[in-house]
Amino acid sequence: MCFRATSLLCLMLLLLGRNGPSQEFRPAEYQVKAAFLFNFTKFVEWPRRAFASQTSPLVIGILGENPFHDDLGRMIQNKTVDGHPLEIRLLNSAQQATNCHILFISAPQSQQLQETLKALRGNPILTVGETERFTEVGGMINFFLEGTKIRFQINNEAATRAGLKISSKLMSLASR
């Protein structure tokens, strides 16, 4: 009987992870997407009017659920792009997003996607999503899975309308 209990306990620990049930399982997918978001900061040019000063932070906003947990924060910690320190803000509404430079719209927010994009129209905010038809309804960069690889599409027209310049290097990496 003791052997069974010990075996069951070992199996539970294996299934739950080494640190027990409090450790959340986070797929590598969002670590990769976090790396992409960080690198987008290097390949997009914002107009001067997007920043209050030359040293204002470049803000990455996350609208809705934060699927990155601490991965994105660790990745951008103490980093700057063109003299702008990188900062993350967790947001609950499109109105809060108007002070961002990159806005990641998590999948659960897709129900309000068109309203969100409409509210941000005309602002120099790089909108990034992960839902079907994201770029077709006005989003700028959309993540999608191709087999086991994470790819992205770019709607350069939407970015240009917002006053953003996406580097040709980034454009060449996008899926058509």
N, C-alpha and C positions, 0 to 999 in steps of 0.2 A: 504494500500500500504506500509506503514512504517513497519507493522508487517511482511510482506513478505520479505522486504529488510533485516530486522534484522534476521529473520529466515534463510535466505540464507547466510548471513554473518556468523552466528553461525555454520551452516553446513559446510561452506568452512573452517572455523578455525578448526573444528573437523577433517575434511579430511586432512588438511595440517599440523596439529599438532599445539600445543599451541604457538609456536614461529613463526608461519606463514610459507611462502614458502621457507625461507632460511634454515630452519631446514630440513636436509636430513633424510629420513627414512632409518635406518640401521637395518636389521634383526639381531636377536640374533645369527644367524648362525656364523657370523664372530667374535663375542665376544667369542663363544665357541672355534672356531678354533684358535683365539689368545691365549686363555688359554692353548690349546694343544701345540702350538708352544713354549710358555714359558716353559711348563713342559718337552718338549722334551730336552731342554738344560740340564736338571737334570738327564736324563736317557740315554744319549749318551756320549761316551768317545771319544775324539779326540786325535790323536797322538800329541806328543809334537811339532812336526814340523809345526803343524797347527797354532801355535801362535809365534809371534816374541819374546815375553817375557812372564814371569809368570803372569804379570798384564795386558797384552794386552787385548783389548775388545773381547768378543765373539759376533760376528756380525751376526744379522739376516737380511738377504737381502730380499727385496721384488721386484721381477722382474715383471715389467709392472704395471698395475693398482693396487693401494693400497686399497683393500676392507676393511681393518681394521680401516681406518681413524685414530683416536687417541687412540683407545682401546688398541692396542698392546703397544704403547708408554707408556701409563699410567700404564699398567700392569708390564712392565719391569723397570720402572723408579727407579733409585737408587738400583737396584738389582745386585747381583753378583752370579756367579756360579764358584766354585773352584778358587776364587780370581780374576776371569775375570768379569769386569763390562759388562753388556749387552747393546748393541747398535743396532739401526735399521738404515738401509741404503736403500733408494729407488733407484732402478737400472733400466736402460734402455736396457742393453745388457748383454749377457752371459760373455763377456770379463770383465765387471765390477764386476761380481759375484765371480771372483777367489779369492777375499779377504774376502769372507764370510765364515761362519761356518755352517749356516743354510740358505738355499735359498728356499723361497716360490715362486713358479711359478704360477701366477694367471691364471685362466681359459682362458682369452683372449690371453694368450701367447702360448696356446696349439698348434697353427699352426706351431710354430718353435720349438716345444718340442724336437724332436729327435736331431736337430742341437744343441740346448742348452745343452742337456745332453751329447752329444758327446764332446762339447767344454769343459765341466767340468770333463770329465772322468779322473780318476787318482788323482783328488784333493780331500782332506778330507772335502767335503762339503755335508751336509745332505740335499738332495733335497726333497722338500715337494710340492705336487701338489693337484689338485682337479678335475682332468679330467679322463675320462674313459681310461683304459689301461695304466695309468701313470707308475705303477710299472712293467707292462709287457714290456715297452720300456726302462727300466733302471732307472726310478725314485725310490726313496727309501721309501717314505711314501706318501700314497694317501688318502685324505679325500673323503668320499662318504656318501650320505644320505641313511639310512635304515629306512624307514617310516619317522618319524620326528626326529630321532636321528642321530647325526654325528658319524660316525665310521671311522676307518682308517685301511689300509692294510700296511704291511711292506715287502719290498724286502730286506731281510737281506743279500743276496748274493751281491747285488749292494753296500750295506753299507760296507761290509767286504772288497770288492775290493778297496774301497776308503780309507781303513784304519780306519774305524769307528767301534766302538763296541757298539751295542745296548743292553741295559740291558734286562735280561730275564723278569723282571717285565713289561717293556714296551711291549716286545714281547707277553707276555701273555694277554695283553689288546687288541691286534690287532685282527681284524677279519681274518678268514682264507680264 
